[in-house]
Amino acid sequence: MTKKKIDIVTLGCSKNTVDSEHLAGLINPEQYQVNFDSGKPADVVIINTCGFIGDAKEQSVDTILQYADMRKRKKIERLIVIGCLSERYGADLKREIHEVDAFFGANDMQSVALHLGSDPSLVNTIYQYKRNLSTPKHYAYLKISEGCDRTCSFCAIPLMRGKHVSVPIEQLVAEAKNLAQNGVKELVLIAQDLTYYGIDRNGKRQIVQLIDKLGEIDGVEWIRLQYAYPYQFPIELLNLIDQHPKLCRYLDMPLQHISDRVLRSMRRFVTRAQTLRLIENIREKVPGLAFRTTLIAGYPGETEEEFEELCQFVETQRFERLGIFAYSHEEGTRAHLLEDNVPDELKQQRVNRIMEIQQEISLEHNTRLIGKTMKVLIDRIEAGHYVGRTEFDSPEVDNEVLIPEQSGLLLPGKFYNIKIDKADYFDLYGSLVP
């Protein structure tokens, strides 16, 4: 029997990537050949949507409409929509887009597999263990919890993903061992808030214990942390980052803003002073750490003075990595009760201003690395270069190291010592150290 082809199109964050990979692992391989974002002809297309902010929702809707047109023209046999947008707006989508055969929410991967004819006993047994990686085989995201108990005023994730639920340590260790046996060398730990891990299970934070267990797995060489929450950040985690041989000197902690009024309205439960003390503590306890943060520009009521305060904060702190979003006015959130009174054009101007500042900071950091030899993990070969990363860079969002192909034969998934020869704003250029 000829297998039917499924293409899983994943939109949004790395947590969606993990969901798509688990779904692929649940689909009966005797019935279907599963691909990810292949762009090739398929019998069934599954779109894993994002509903986080306006731009992401627009991209998700556009993608659904594109494939709905293909379904209408019988270019594909079946169209399935899953994920956050479907969780949040499923009823509306059903009314408006009739070409979709089935809608499932953000936590319904098992139901999707059953809908496609997978064995129920198998689905219930292997869920959370079996995965088909869509990333290069040497790194994988490990989602340690689902949902969020925080009440940030701007965030719709709890509406779509529900309350915080930690995955048991033994289950994560089993999954990580399976990944390592299949060639994964870097685990990127992800959750809406890594530092909250374990509290829902026994009232205690267990992130340190989890990392210790993962660090014992043969084959895993790097463990990376995304994302941490600043309120009640567990300081003992810093000692682990500083001392653990496998834990990357890297921390992703979205701070969102620095103005006391904005932080209060955002319900972040930290002040400017507390934020500055935390950053100082992190820098002191983990010298050489790459600190990545994310900010929001154009939050309701953000004044010119508050934005200038944010700019000065970025200038002063010299973050190694930084991203910024324009505020998105999301239904059902507490901030939606406020007037969205910063014009979209001004929001984007503020985003651009912050990124201009960060661009120069990034160049400054990168220039200091010229002449140094760094351990680099090769991800891929592209446009005449080997493309890799240092421990200070997360996949897909951070700096990359480019090495000319004529430097010698380098293999994706392997580590090499690379001498940094030159730098620009967001990339390094290097050569192999014999």
Contacts in CASP RR format, 6 or more apart in sequence:
PFRMAT RR
TARGET T0000
AUTHOR 0000-0000-0000
METHOD contacts of the structure
MODEL  1
MTKKKIDIVTLGCSKNTVDSEHLAGLINPEQYQVNFDSGKPADVVIINTC
GFIGDAKEQSVDTILQYADMRKRKKIERLIVIGCLSERYGADLKREIHEV
DAFFGANDMQSVALHLGSDPSLVNTIYQYKRNLSTPKHYAYLKISEGCDR
TCSFCAIPLMRGKHVSVPIEQLVAEAKNLAQNGVKELVLIAQDLTYYGID
RNGKRQIVQLIDKLGEIDGVEWIRLQYAYPYQFPIELLNLIDQHPKLCRY
LDMPLQHISDRVLRSMRRFVTRAQTLRLIENIREKVPGLAFRTTLIAGYP
GETEEEFEELCQFVETQRFERLGIFAYSHEEGTRAHLLEDNVPDELKQQR
VNRIMEIQQEISLEHNTRLIGKTMKVLIDRIEAGHYVGRTEFDSPEVDNE
VLIPEQSGLLLPGKFYNIKIDKADYFDLYGSLVP
3 30 0 8 1.000
3 31 0 8 1.000
3 32 0 8 1.000
3 33 0 8 1.000
4 31 0 8 1.000
4 32 0 8 1.000
4 33 0 8 1.000
4 43 0 8 1.000
4 44 0 8 1.000
4 77 0 8 1.000
5 32 0 8 1.000
5 33 0 8 1.000
5 35 0 8 1.000
5 40 0 8 1.000
5 41 0 8 1.000
5 42 0 8 1.000
5 43 0 8 1.000
5 44 0 8 1.000
6 27 0 8 1.000
6 32 0 8 1.000
6 33 0 8 1.000
6 34 0 8 1.000
6 35 0 8 1.000
6 42 0 8 1.000
6 43 0 8 1.000
6 44 0 8 1.000
6 45 0 8 1.000
6 46 0 8 1.000
6 116 0 8 1.000
7 35 0 8 1.000
7 36 0 8 1.000
7 37 0 8 1.000
7 38 0 8 1.000
7 39 0 8 1.000
7 40 0 8 1.000
7 42 0 8 1.000
7 44 0 8 1.000
7 45 0 8 1.000
7 46 0 8 1.000
8 20 0 8 1.000
8 23 0 8 1.000
8 24 0 8 1.000
8 34 0 8 1.000
8 35 0 8 1.000
8 36 0 8 1.000
8 37 0 8 1.000
8 46 0 8 1.000
8 48 0 8 1.000
8 134 0 8 1.000
9 36 0 8 1.000
9 37 0 8 1.000
9 45 0 8 1.000
9 46 0 8 1.000
9 47 0 8 1.000
9 48 0 8 1.000
9 63 0 8 1.000
9 67 0 8 1.000
10 16 0 8 1.000
10 17 0 8 1.000
10 20 0 8 1.000
10 36 0 8 1.000
10 37 0 8 1.000
10 48 0 8 1.000
10 134 0 8 1.000
11 47 0 8 1.000
11 48 0 8 1.000
11 49 0 8 1.000
11 50 0 8 1.000
11 56 0 8 1.000
11 59 0 8 1.000
11 60 0 8 1.000
11 63 0 8 1.000
12 49 0 8 1.000
12 50 0 8 1.000
12 52 0 8 1.000
12 56 0 8 1.000
13 50 0 8 1.000
13 52 0 8 1.000
14 141 0 8 1.000
14 188 0 8 1.000
14 190 0 8 1.000
14 226 0 8 1.000
14 396 0 8 1.000
15 141 0 8 1.000
15 143 0 8 1.000
15 190 0 8 1.000
15 191 0 8 1.000
15 192 0 8 1.000
16 48 0 8 1.000
16 50 0 8 1.000
16 83 0 8 1.000
16 84 0 8 1.000
17 134 0 8 1.000
17 135 0 8 1.000
17 141 0 8 1.000
18 131 0 8 1.000
18 141 0 8 1.000
18 142 0 8 1.000
18 143 0 8 1.000
18 190 0 8 1.000
19 48 0 8 1.000
19 82 0 8 1.000
19 83 0 8 1.000
19 106 0 8 1.000
19 109 0 8 1.000
19 143 0 8 1.000
20 36 0 8 1.000
20 46 0 8 1.000
20 48 0 8 1.000
20 134 0 8 1.000
21 131 0 8 1.000
21 132 0 8 1.000
21 133 0 8 1.000
21 134 0 8 1.000
21 140 0 8 1.000
22 109 0 8 1.000
22 127 0 8 1.000
22 128 0 8 1.000
22 130 0 8 1.000
22 131 0 8 1.000
23 46 0 8 1.000
23 48 0 8 1.000
23 82 0 8 1.000
23 109 0 8 1.000
23 112 0 8 1.000
23 113 0 8 1.000
24 34 0 8 1.000
24 36 0 8 1.000
24 131 0 8 1.000
24 132 0 8 1.000
24 134 0 8 1.000
25 34 0 8 1.000
25 126 0 8 1.000
25 130 0 8 1.000
25 131 0 8 1.000
25 132 0 8 1.000
26 109 0 8 1.000
26 110 0 8 1.000
26 112 0 8 1.000
26 113 0 8 1.000
26 118 0 8 1.000
26 122 0 8 1.000
26 123 0 8 1.000
26 126 0 8 1.000
26 127 0 8 1.000
26 130 0 8 1.000
27 34 0 8 1.000
27 113 0 8 1.000
27 116 0 8 1.000
27 118 0 8 1.000
28 116 0 8 1.000
28 117 0 8 1.000
28 118 0 8 1.000
28 119 0 8 1.000
31 116 0 8 1.000
31 117 0 8 1.000
32 44 0 8 1.000
32 116 0 8 1.000
34 132 0 8 1.000
35 42 0 8 1.000
36 134 0 8 1.000
37 134 0 8 1.000
41 75 0 8 1.000
42 76 0 8 1.000
43 76 0 8 1.000
43 77 0 8 1.000
43 78 0 8 1.000
44 76 0 8 1.000
44 77 0 8 1.000
44 78 0 8 1.000
44 79 0 8 1.000
44 80 0 8 1.000
44 116 0 8 1.000
45 67 0 8 1.000
45 70 0 8 1.000
45 71 0 8 1.000
45 76 0 8 1.000
45 78 0 8 1.000
45 79 0 8 1.000
45 80 0 8 1.000
46 80 0 8 1.000
46 81 0 8 1.000
46 82 0 8 1.000
46 112 0 8 1.000
47 60 0 8 1.000
47 63 0 8 1.000
47 64 0 8 1.000
47 67 0 8 1.000
47 79 0 8 1.000
47 80 0 8 1.000
47 81 0 8 1.000
47 82 0 8 1.000
48 82 0 8 1.000
48 83 0 8 1.000
49 60 0 8 1.000
49 63 0 8 1.000
49 64 0 8 1.000
49 81 0 8 1.000
49 82 0 8 1.000
49 83 0 8 1.000
49 84 0 8 1.000
49 85 0 8 1.000
49 86 0 8 1.000
50 56 0 8 1.000
50 57 0 8 1.000
50 59 0 8 1.000
50 60 0 8 1.000
50 83 0 8 1.000
50 84 0 8 1.000
50 85 0 8 1.000
51 57 0 8 1.000
51 60 0 8 1.000
51 84 0 8 1.000
51 85 0 8 1.000
51 88 0 8 1.000
51 156 0 8 1.000
51 160 0 8 1.000
52 84 0 8 1.000
52 156 0 8 1.000
52 157 0 8 1.000
52 328 0 8 1.000
53 325 0 8 1.000
53 328 0 8 1.000
53 330 0 8 1.000
54 328 0 8 1.000
54 330 0 8 1.000
55 328 0 8 1.000
57 85 0 8 1.000
60 85 0 8 1.000
61 85 0 8 1.000
64 81 0 8 1.000
64 93 0 8 1.000
64 97 0 8 1.000
64 100 0 8 1.000
65 97 0 8 1.000
67 76 0 8 1.000
67 79 0 8 1.000
68 79 0 8 1.000
68 97 0 8 1.000
68 99 0 8 1.000
68 100 0 8 1.000
69 99 0 8 1.000
70 76 0 8 1.000
70 79 0 8 1.000
71 78 0 8 1.000
71 79 0 8 1.000
71 99 0 8 1.000
71 100 0 8 1.000
71 101 0 8 1.000
72 99 0 8 1.000
78 101 0 8 1.000
79 99 0 8 1.000
79 100 0 8 1.000
79 101 0 8 1.000
80 100 0 8 1.000
80 101 0 8 1.000
80 102 0 8 1.000
80 103 0 8 1.000
80 104 0 8 1.000
80 112 0 8 1.000
80 115 0 8 1.000
81 93 0 8 1.000
81 100 0 8 1.000
81 102 0 8 1.000
81 103 0 8 1.000
81 104 0 8 1.000
82 103 0 8 1.000
82 104 0 8 1.000
82 105 0 8 1.000
82 106 0 8 1.000
82 108 0 8 1.000
82 109 0 8 1.000
82 112 0 8 1.000
83 104 0 8 1.000
83 105 0 8 1.000
83 106 0 8 1.000
83 108 0 8 1.000
83 160 0 8 1.000
84 105 0 8 1.000
84 106 0 8 1.000
84 157 0 8 1.000
84 160 0 8 1.000
84 161 0 8 1.000
85 93 0 8 1.000
86 93 0 8 1.000
86 103 0 8 1.000
86 104 0 8 1.000
86 105 0 8 1.000
86 106 0 8 1.000
87 105 0 8 1.000
87 106 0 8 1.000
87 107 0 8 1.000
87 160 0 8 1.000
87 161 0 8 1.000
88 156 0 8 1.000
88 159 0 8 1.000
88 160 0 8 1.000
90 103 0 8 1.000
90 105 0 8 1.000
93 100 0 8 1.000
93 103 0 8 1.000
94 100 0 8 1.000
94 103 0 8 1.000
102 112 0 8 1.000
102 115 0 8 1.000
104 111 0 8 1.000
104 112 0 8 1.000
104 115 0 8 1.000
106 160 0 8 1.000
106 161 0 8 1.000
107 146 0 8 1.000
107 161 0 8 1.000
109 127 0 8 1.000
110 123 0 8 1.000
110 124 0 8 1.000
110 127 0 8 1.000
113 123 0 8 1.000
114 120 0 8 1.000
114 123 0 8 1.000
128 167 0 8 1.000
128 171 0 8 1.000
128 175 0 8 1.000
129 171 0 8 1.000
129 174 0 8 1.000
129 175 0 8 1.000
129 178 0 8 1.000
130 178 0 8 1.000
131 140 0 8 1.000
131 175 0 8 1.000
131 178 0 8 1.000
131 179 0 8 1.000
133 140 0 8 1.000
133 179 0 8 1.000
133 182 0 8 1.000
133 184 0 8 1.000
135 141 0 8 1.000
135 395 0 8 1.000
136 379 0 8 1.000
136 380 0 8 1.000
136 412 0 8 1.000
136 413 0 8 1.000
137 182 0 8 1.000
137 183 0 8 1.000
137 184 0 8 1.000
137 413 0 8 1.000
138 183 0 8 1.000
138 184 0 8 1.000
138 185 0 8 1.000
138 186 0 8 1.000
138 377 0 8 1.000
138 379 0 8 1.000
138 412 0 8 1.000
138 413 0 8 1.000
139 184 0 8 1.000
139 185 0 8 1.000
139 186 0 8 1.000
139 187 0 8 1.000
139 188 0 8 1.000
139 222 0 8 1.000
139 377 0 8 1.000
139 379 0 8 1.000
139 395 0 8 1.000
140 179 0 8 1.000
140 184 0 8 1.000
140 186 0 8 1.000
140 187 0 8 1.000
140 188 0 8 1.000
141 187 0 8 1.000
141 188 0 8 1.000
141 190 0 8 1.000
142 172 0 8 1.000
142 175 0 8 1.000
142 176 0 8 1.000
142 179 0 8 1.000
142 187 0 8 1.000
142 188 0 8 1.000
142 189 0 8 1.000
142 190 0 8 1.000
142 214 0 8 1.000
143 167 0 8 1.000
143 190 0 8 1.000
143 191 0 8 1.000
144 166 0 8 1.000
144 167 0 8 1.000
144 172 0 8 1.000
144 189 0 8 1.000
144 190 0 8 1.000
144 191 0 8 1.000
144 194 0 8 1.000
144 197 0 8 1.000
144 207 0 8 1.000
144 210 0 8 1.000
145 164 0 8 1.000
145 165 0 8 1.000
145 166 0 8 1.000
145 167 0 8 1.000
145 191 0 8 1.000
145 192 0 8 1.000
145 193 0 8 1.000
145 194 0 8 1.000
145 196 0 8 1.000
145 197 0 8 1.000
145 198 0 8 1.000
146 161 0 8 1.000
146 162 0 8 1.000
146 164 0 8 1.000
146 165 0 8 1.000
146 167 0 8 1.000
146 191 0 8 1.000
147 157 0 8 1.000
147 158 0 8 1.000
147 161 0 8 1.000
147 162 0 8 1.000
147 163 0 8 1.000
147 164 0 8 1.000
147 165 0 8 1.000
147 192 0 8 1.000
148 155 0 8 1.000
148 157 0 8 1.000
148 158 0 8 1.000
148 161 0 8 1.000
148 162 0 8 1.000
148 163 0 8 1.000
148 164 0 8 1.000
148 192 0 8 1.000
148 193 0 8 1.000
148 196 0 8 1.000
149 158 0 8 1.000
149 163 0 8 1.000
149 164 0 8 1.000
149 196 0 8 1.000
149 200 0 8 1.000
150 158 0 8 1.000
150 192 0 8 1.000
150 193 0 8 1.000
150 229 0 8 1.000
150 267 0 8 1.000
151 158 0 8 1.000
151 267 0 8 1.000
151 334 0 8 1.000
152 256 0 8 1.000
152 266 0 8 1.000
152 267 0 8 1.000
152 268 0 8 1.000
153 265 0 8 1.000
153 266 0 8 1.000
153 267 0 8 1.000
153 333 0 8 1.000
153 334 0 8 1.000
153 335 0 8 1.000
153 338 0 8 1.000
154 256 0 8 1.000
154 266 0 8 1.000
154 296 0 8 1.000
154 299 0 8 1.000
154 327 0 8 1.000
154 328 0 8 1.000
154 330 0 8 1.000
154 333 0 8 1.000
154 335 0 8 1.000
155 330 0 8 1.000
155 333 0 8 1.000
156 330 0 8 1.000
156 331 0 8 1.000
156 332 0 8 1.000
156 333 0 8 1.000
157 192 0 8 1.000
159 332 0 8 1.000
159 333 0 8 1.000
161 192 0 8 1.000
163 200 0 8 1.000
164 192 0 8 1.000
164 193 0 8 1.000
164 196 0 8 1.000
164 199 0 8 1.000
164 200 0 8 1.000
165 200 0 8 1.000
166 196 0 8 1.000
166 197 0 8 1.000
166 198 0 8 1.000
166 199 0 8 1.000
166 200 0 8 1.000
166 201 0 8 1.000
166 206 0 8 1.000
168 201 0 8 1.000
169 206 0 8 1.000
169 209 0 8 1.000
169 210 0 8 1.000
169 213 0 8 1.000
172 210 0 8 1.000
172 213 0 8 1.000
172 214 0 8 1.000
173 213 0 8 1.000
173 214 0 8 1.000
173 217 0 8 1.000
176 184 0 8 1.000
176 187 0 8 1.000
176 214 0 8 1.000
176 217 0 8 1.000
176 220 0 8 1.000
177 217 0 8 1.000
179 187 0 8 1.000
180 217 0 8 1.000
180 218 0 8 1.000
180 219 0 8 1.000
180 220 0 8 1.000
183 219 0 8 1.000
184 219 0 8 1.000
184 220 0 8 1.000
185 219 0 8 1.000
185 220 0 8 1.000
185 221 0 8 1.000
185 222 0 8 1.000
185 377 0 8 1.000
185 413 0 8 1.000
185 415 0 8 1.000
186 220 0 8 1.000
186 221 0 8 1.000
186 222 0 8 1.000
186 223 0 8 1.000
186 224 0 8 1.000
186 377 0 8 1.000
186 395 0 8 1.000
187 214 0 8 1.000
187 220 0 8 1.000
187 222 0 8 1.000
187 223 0 8 1.000
187 224 0 8 1.000
188 224 0 8 1.000
188 226 0 8 1.000
188 394 0 8 1.000
188 395 0 8 1.000
189 210 0 8 1.000
189 211 0 8 1.000
189 214 0 8 1.000
189 223 0 8 1.000
189 224 0 8 1.000
189 225 0 8 1.000
189 226 0 8 1.000
190 226 0 8 1.000
190 227 0 8 1.000
191 197 0 8 1.000
191 227 0 8 1.000
192 227 0 8 1.000
193 227 0 8 1.000
193 228 0 8 1.000
193 229 0 8 1.000
194 207 0 8 1.000
194 225 0 8 1.000
194 226 0 8 1.000
194 227 0 8 1.000
194 228 0 8 1.000
194 229 0 8 1.000
195 205 0 8 1.000
195 207 0 8 1.000
195 228 0 8 1.000
195 229 0 8 1.000
195 232 0 8 1.000
195 233 0 8 1.000
195 234 0 8 1.000
195 237 0 8 1.000
196 205 0 8 1.000
196 229 0 8 1.000
197 205 0 8 1.000
197 206 0 8 1.000
197 207 0 8 1.000
197 210 0 8 1.000
198 204 0 8 1.000
198 205 0 8 1.000
198 206 0 8 1.000
198 207 0 8 1.000
199 205 0 8 1.000
205 234 0 8 1.000
207 234 0 8 1.000
207 237 0 8 1.000
208 234 0 8 1.000
208 236 0 8 1.000
208 237 0 8 1.000
208 240 0 8 1.000
211 223 0 8 1.000
211 240 0 8 1.000
211 244 0 8 1.000
211 247 0 8 1.000
212 240 0 8 1.000
212 244 0 8 1.000
214 220 0 8 1.000
214 223 0 8 1.000
214 246 0 8 1.000
215 223 0 8 1.000
215 244 0 8 1.000
215 246 0 8 1.000
220 246 0 8 1.000
221 246 0 8 1.000
221 415 0 8 1.000
222 246 0 8 1.000
222 248 0 8 1.000
222 377 0 8 1.000
222 391 0 8 1.000
223 244 0 8 1.000
223 246 0 8 1.000
223 247 0 8 1.000
223 248 0 8 1.000
224 248 0 8 1.000
224 250 0 8 1.000
224 391 0 8 1.000
224 394 0 8 1.000
225 241 0 8 1.000
225 247 0 8 1.000
225 248 0 8 1.000
225 250 0 8 1.000
225 251 0 8 1.000
225 252 0 8 1.000
226 252 0 8 1.000
226 394 0 8 1.000
227 252 0 8 1.000
227 253 0 8 1.000
227 254 0 8 1.000
228 237 0 8 1.000
228 251 0 8 1.000
228 252 0 8 1.000
228 253 0 8 1.000
229 253 0 8 1.000
229 254 0 8 1.000
230 253 0 8 1.000
230 255 0 8 1.000
230 268 0 8 1.000
230 270 0 8 1.000
230 274 0 8 1.000
230 275 0 8 1.000
230 278 0 8 1.000
231 268 0 8 1.000
231 269 0 8 1.000
231 270 0 8 1.000
233 253 0 8 1.000
233 278 0 8 1.000
235 281 0 8 1.000
235 285 0 8 1.000
238 281 0 8 1.000
238 282 0 8 1.000
238 285 0 8 1.000
238 286 0 8 1.000
239 285 0 8 1.000
240 247 0 8 1.000
241 247 0 8 1.000
241 248 0 8 1.000
241 249 0 8 1.000
241 251 0 8 1.000
241 286 0 8 1.000
241 289 0 8 1.000
242 249 0 8 1.000
242 285 0 8 1.000
242 286 0 8 1.000
242 287 0 8 1.000
248 391 0 8 1.000
248 392 0 8 1.000
249 286 0 8 1.000
249 288 0 8 1.000
249 289 0 8 1.000
249 290 0 8 1.000
249 391 0 8 1.000
249 392 0 8 1.000
250 289 0 8 1.000
250 290 0 8 1.000
250 292 0 8 1.000
250 391 0 8 1.000
250 392 0 8 1.000
250 393 0 8 1.000
250 394 0 8 1.000
251 282 0 8 1.000
251 286 0 8 1.000
251 289 0 8 1.000
251 290 0 8 1.000
251 291 0 8 1.000
251 292 0 8 1.000
252 292 0 8 1.000
252 293 0 8 1.000
252 294 0 8 1.000
252 321 0 8 1.000
252 394 0 8 1.000
253 291 0 8 1.000
253 292 0 8 1.000
253 293 0 8 1.000
254 293 0 8 1.000
254 294 0 8 1.000
254 295 0 8 1.000
255 275 0 8 1.000
255 293 0 8 1.000
255 294 0 8 1.000
255 295 0 8 1.000
256 263 0 8 1.000
256 266 0 8 1.000
256 268 0 8 1.000
256 294 0 8 1.000
256 295 0 8 1.000
256 296 0 8 1.000
257 263 0 8 1.000
257 266 0 8 1.000
257 268 0 8 1.000
257 295 0 8 1.000
257 296 0 8 1.000
257 299 0 8 1.000
257 306 0 8 1.000
257 310 0 8 1.000
258 272 0 8 1.000
258 275 0 8 1.000
258 309 0 8 1.000
258 310 0 8 1.000
258 313 0 8 1.000
259 272 0 8 1.000
259 302 0 8 1.000
259 306 0 8 1.000
259 309 0 8 1.000
259 310 0 8 1.000
260 271 0 8 1.000
260 272 0 8 1.000
261 306 0 8 1.000
262 299 0 8 1.000
262 302 0 8 1.000
262 306 0 8 1.000
263 270 0 8 1.000
263 271 0 8 1.000
263 272 0 8 1.000
263 275 0 8 1.000
265 299 0 8 1.000
265 300 0 8 1.000
265 335 0 8 1.000
265 338 0 8 1.000
266 296 0 8 1.000
266 299 0 8 1.000
266 335 0 8 1.000
267 334 0 8 1.000
270 278 0 8 1.000
279 291 0 8 1.000
279 317 0 8 1.000
282 289 0 8 1.000
282 291 0 8 1.000
283 289 0 8 1.000
283 291 0 8 1.000
289 320 0 8 1.000
290 320 0 8 1.000
290 321 0 8 1.000
290 391 0 8 1.000
290 392 0 8 1.000
290 393 0 8 1.000
291 317 0 8 1.000
291 319 0 8 1.000
291 320 0 8 1.000
291 321 0 8 1.000
292 319 0 8 1.000
292 320 0 8 1.000
292 321 0 8 1.000
292 322 0 8 1.000
292 323 0 8 1.000
292 394 0 8 1.000
292 397 0 8 1.000
292 398 0 8 1.000
293 319 0 8 1.000
293 321 0 8 1.000
293 322 0 8 1.000
293 323 0 8 1.000
294 322 0 8 1.000
294 323 0 8 1.000
294 324 0 8 1.000
294 325 0 8 1.000
295 310 0 8 1.000
295 314 0 8 1.000
295 322 0 8 1.000
295 323 0 8 1.000
295 324 0 8 1.000
295 325 0 8 1.000
295 354 0 8 1.000
296 324 0 8 1.000
296 325 0 8 1.000
296 326 0 8 1.000
296 327 0 8 1.000
297 307 0 8 1.000
297 310 0 8 1.000
297 324 0 8 1.000
297 325 0 8 1.000
297 326 0 8 1.000
297 327 0 8 1.000
297 347 0 8 1.000
297 350 0 8 1.000
297 351 0 8 1.000
297 354 0 8 1.000
298 307 0 8 1.000
298 326 0 8 1.000
298 327 0 8 1.000
298 342 0 8 1.000
298 346 0 8 1.000
298 347 0 8 1.000
298 350 0 8 1.000
299 327 0 8 1.000
299 335 0 8 1.000
299 342 0 8 1.000
300 327 0 8 1.000
300 329 0 8 1.000
300 335 0 8 1.000
300 338 0 8 1.000
300 339 0 8 1.000
300 340 0 8 1.000
300 341 0 8 1.000
300 342 0 8 1.000
301 338 0 8 1.000
301 339 0 8 1.000
301 341 0 8 1.000
301 342 0 8 1.000
302 327 0 8 1.000
302 342 0 8 1.000
302 350 0 8 1.000
307 350 0 8 1.000
310 354 0 8 1.000
311 353 0 8 1.000
311 354 0 8 1.000
311 357 0 8 1.000
314 322 0 8 1.000
314 354 0 8 1.000
314 357 0 8 1.000
314 358 0 8 1.000
314 361 0 8 1.000
315 357 0 8 1.000
315 361 0 8 1.000
318 361 0 8 1.000
318 364 0 8 1.000
318 365 0 8 1.000
319 358 0 8 1.000
319 361 0 8 1.000
320 362 0 8 1.000
320 365 0 8 1.000
320 392 0 8 1.000
321 362 0 8 1.000
321 393 0 8 1.000
321 397 0 8 1.000
321 398 0 8 1.000
321 399 0 8 1.000
322 354 0 8 1.000
322 358 0 8 1.000
322 361 0 8 1.000
323 354 0 8 1.000
323 355 0 8 1.000
323 358 0 8 1.000
324 351 0 8 1.000
324 354 0 8 1.000
324 355 0 8 1.000
324 358 0 8 1.000
325 351 0 8 1.000
326 344 0 8 1.000
326 347 0 8 1.000
326 348 0 8 1.000
326 350 0 8 1.000
326 351 0 8 1.000
327 335 0 8 1.000
327 340 0 8 1.000
327 342 0 8 1.000
327 347 0 8 1.000
329 335 0 8 1.000
329 336 0 8 1.000
329 340 0 8 1.000
330 336 0 8 1.000
342 350 0 8 1.000
359 425 0 8 1.000
359 426 0 8 1.000
362 399 0 8 1.000
362 425 0 8 1.000
362 426 0 8 1.000
363 423 0 8 1.000
363 424 0 8 1.000
363 425 0 8 1.000
366 399 0 8 1.000
366 423 0 8 1.000
366 424 0 8 1.000
366 425 0 8 1.000
366 426 0 8 1.000
366 427 0 8 1.000
366 428 0 8 1.000
367 423 0 8 1.000
369 420 0 8 1.000
369 423 0 8 1.000
369 428 0 8 1.000
370 420 0 8 1.000
370 421 0 8 1.000
370 422 0 8 1.000
370 423 0 8 1.000
371 419 0 8 1.000
371 420 0 8 1.000
371 421 0 8 1.000
372 419 0 8 1.000
372 420 0 8 1.000
373 417 0 8 1.000
373 418 0 8 1.000
373 419 0 8 1.000
373 420 0 8 1.000
373 433 0 8 1.000
374 390 0 8 1.000
374 401 0 8 1.000
374 417 0 8 1.000
374 418 0 8 1.000
374 420 0 8 1.000
375 390 0 8 1.000
375 391 0 8 1.000
375 415 0 8 1.000
375 416 0 8 1.000
375 417 0 8 1.000
375 418 0 8 1.000
376 388 0 8 1.000
376 389 0 8 1.000
376 390 0 8 1.000
376 401 0 8 1.000
376 403 0 8 1.000
376 415 0 8 1.000
376 416 0 8 1.000
376 417 0 8 1.000
376 418 0 8 1.000
377 388 0 8 1.000
377 389 0 8 1.000
377 390 0 8 1.000
377 413 0 8 1.000
377 414 0 8 1.000
377 415 0 8 1.000
378 386 0 8 1.000
378 387 0 8 1.000
378 388 0 8 1.000
378 403 0 8 1.000
378 410 0 8 1.000
378 411 0 8 1.000
378 412 0 8 1.000
378 413 0 8 1.000
378 414 0 8 1.000
378 415 0 8 1.000
378 416 0 8 1.000
379 387 0 8 1.000
379 388 0 8 1.000
379 389 0 8 1.000
379 395 0 8 1.000
379 400 0 8 1.000
379 412 0 8 1.000
379 413 0 8 1.000
380 386 0 8 1.000
380 387 0 8 1.000
380 388 0 8 1.000
380 412 0 8 1.000
381 387 0 8 1.000
381 405 0 8 1.000
381 412 0 8 1.000
384 404 0 8 1.000
384 405 0 8 1.000
385 402 0 8 1.000
385 403 0 8 1.000
385 404 0 8 1.000
385 405 0 8 1.000
386 402 0 8 1.000
386 403 0 8 1.000
386 404 0 8 1.000
386 405 0 8 1.000
386 407 0 8 1.000
386 410 0 8 1.000
386 412 0 8 1.000
387 400 0 8 1.000
387 401 0 8 1.000
387 402 0 8 1.000
387 403 0 8 1.000
388 400 0 8 1.000
388 401 0 8 1.000
388 402 0 8 1.000
388 403 0 8 1.000
389 395 0 8 1.000
389 398 0 8 1.000
389 399 0 8 1.000
389 400 0 8 1.000
389 401 0 8 1.000
390 399 0 8 1.000
390 401 0 8 1.000
390 428 0 8 1.000
392 398 0 8 1.000
392 399 0 8 1.000
393 399 0 8 1.000
393 400 0 8 1.000
399 426 0 8 1.000
399 427 0 8 1.000
399 428 0 8 1.000
400 426 0 8 1.000
400 427 0 8 1.000
400 428 0 8 1.000
401 418 0 8 1.000
401 420 0 8 1.000
401 427 0 8 1.000
401 428 0 8 1.000
401 429 0 8 1.000
401 430 0 8 1.000
402 427 0 8 1.000
402 428 0 8 1.000
402 429 0 8 1.000
402 430 0 8 1.000
403 410 0 8 1.000
403 418 0 8 1.000
403 429 0 8 1.000
403 430 0 8 1.000
403 431 0 8 1.000
403 432 0 8 1.000
404 431 0 8 1.000
407 430 0 8 1.000
407 431 0 8 1.000
407 432 0 8 1.000
408 432 0 8 1.000
410 416 0 8 1.000
410 432 0 8 1.000
416 432 0 8 1.000
416 433 0 8 1.000
417 432 0 8 1.000
417 433 0 8 1.000
418 430 0 8 1.000
418 431 0 8 1.000
418 432 0 8 1.000
418 433 0 8 1.000
419 430 0 8 1.000
419 431 0 8 1.000
419 432 0 8 1.000
419 433 0 8 1.000
420 428 0 8 1.000
420 429 0 8 1.000
420 430 0 8 1.000
421 429 0 8 1.000
421 430 0 8 1.000
421 431 0 8 1.000
422 428 0 8 1.000
422 429 0 8 1.000
422 430 0 8 1.000
423 429 0 8 1.000
END
